[in-house]
Amino acid sequence: MKITHDKLNELLLTISDNARVFVPQKIDGTTNFHLIAENAKIDLDTVRTKTPPKEIIFPQTEKILTTRSTAGKILEIKEAPEIENTVIFGVRPCDAKGFMLLDNFFMDTKRKDGGEQKHIDPQWKKHREKTLVFSVACTKPLSTCSCTSLGIHPADEKGSDLLFIPDIGGYTVMQVSEKGKKFLADNKSFFTDDGNPAAAQAEANKKCESMITLKVPTENAGKLMDLYKKTDVWEEVSMGCITCGVCTLLCPTCHCFETREIKTKPDESEKIKCWDSCSFCTYSLEASGHNPRPTTADRFKNRILDKFEYHVTLYGEIACTGCGRCTDLCPAGISLADTLASLGGVL
Amino acid sequence: MNTQILEYLREVVKDELNSGKISAFIGYRKVDGISGKRRPFVCRTAEDADKLVYDSFCTQNLVRMIEGKSNFIKSLKQPKKKIGILVKGCDSKSIKVSVSESKLDRHGFWVLGVNCSGNLDVSRMRDSLHIDSKEIIDDGKSIQLELLDGSKMKLEREDWLLPKCIHCSITKPDNFDLLIPDDDPRESKDEMNMDWVSEYKDKPFHVRQDFILKHLSRCVMCFACRDACPGCHCNENCVMDRQKLPEPFIHKSHELKDILQYHFIHFYHLSDRCTGCGECTRACPENIPLNIITDQLRLMQKENWEFAAGISEKATSPLSLIKGEEVLGG
């Protein structure tokens, strides 16, 4: 199936009557996902948005509960507001795969021990059910891109509902999930029946992959526990780290959050869920004042091991998509590829 | 990359490490496989010194590393030896502020000054031109890029400087132990070129408010601006990290009110300590132009009290000084 640029804009605006439609837009020189509006320009020239699309279905702050109570007696518990239908257009394949890796954590999918889904985050599940992910294949990479090292391709369909492969004048559309199939059937009039998605995908992969130069060494994933107690190694690789939250908050697979109670009225309080980061000095700080990860190196170790060790042990996958944000945006110039190569060197 | 400066840098660091005058040297090194990116690097042996680099991509203010924010500086310290550090013109002002606030013992450090002709903003280059390169060569006049698809491109150097470098004319530090000789004919001037801020400052309130709110709405509260700042010194007692209060002072609820509160606490605490090193703006992953506020505060200090942070190691900030006539009953 194919769609022209004009038809696509029309389609996105039409569906925005009944759903929140997010597209990458360049506003004040910075490209991020924003709600579509009339005359909004979709920016797909910028390869990756600064904030990954995970912010849409795992918002930085989300209300879980509202409680009304008086004199120690709970009067009312209100659940979080309903989640609206959402469409995210312009997701890159690496970020789409990020949603699948987050599914592992939030919905316990692919659990190695037994395979039973034990712990399901209701909020995440609702968001996932109500969200359509429309990916757009990459036509050019950035120097920090390394999806191919993580088994993802520039035109990968994994994690998407529909994949849009750029073409002259529009897109060739690949139908990926059942949800995507239903969407195509409902909006048939916008699409034409020609085009060969599989061939277009193969060609897009070939063209873009040849330009990806950075390799993230992943062969040691799952073996890094041997380095757990080697403090000097972690001090060396984390040298210069300023413990800001850039690499974690802007990572498409980082998922740490904390819950907080905020008093909004004398008799009413809200429970919110908000992003946390293992880089912060308050991460895992216990009420006693004890912090199991007191130093920069400890927290840096947690980030690397979580992605390349714990997630591999639990779900059999590396929790990294090679999107390159951590390397690109790190104020201290720390590169993930560099870190893993150094760790591999001392194994 | 100026090879003369680089060779001198490596040789002098080797000499100092071999002679035992310094126990370690903090400089920059390359990041493998990524163009236009440099990383703070600690040399402990003379062999390490060969990895040192210095060029217009060495943006980080290394003074941030020696202020004791990270524990590792203590581990580098050896009896009767100093720790060496490479310092650019703007960074050297941070040393003066830290010394004047007793955060830093100047005698414990060997400061190697180096000429700077402005750092390049690779991230802006990528975002506005939609290009990325395998190789970036800066010859001091123009920038030559080899793009990922193999094509070549040439850019004017002047157009792609970091925001902090555009208005800066400090080419050399002034409180060094040794200065790397160079052939830069420009005179180093520490003057505030604040025309661009004055322009903004004179705009109506709602225009300024709209400007800062729309930019701050992108903030993800990663605190990179705080953590990269050589002036911030609350470390783990920062108000944003305080957990012991019955209710946190500011919520991490990531609403605009919290974002604003955080940034304004940061700005005001830094108002008499900010040297304009631009680390906050550079560190911001969301390109928020924080320097428009910090530079305004610096301009106000200048206009009201004839004071600028980082002019001297002995200067006391007007905000922490009470004159005789200001004391009640005095």
Interface residues (C-beta under 8 A of the other chain):
Chain A: I27 D28 G29 T30 T31 N32 D45 T46 V47 K50 T51 Q60 T61 K140 P141 L142 S143 T144 M211 T213 L214 K215 E235 M239 G240 C241 I242 T243 C244 G245 V246 L249 L250 E258 R260 I262 K263 I272 C274 W275 D276 S277 F280 C281 T282 L285 T295 T296 R325 T327 D328 L329 P331 A332 G333 I334 S335 A337 D338 A341
Chain B: V31 D32 G33 I34 S35 K37 R38 R39 P40 F41 V42 Q60 R64 M65 K69 S70 N71 F72 S75 S123 R126 D127 S128 H130 D132 S133 K134 L148 D149 K214 H215 R218 V220 M221 C222 F223 A224 R226 D227 A228 E236 D241 Q243 E247 P248 H251 K252 S253 H254 E255 E279 R282 A283 P285 E286 N287
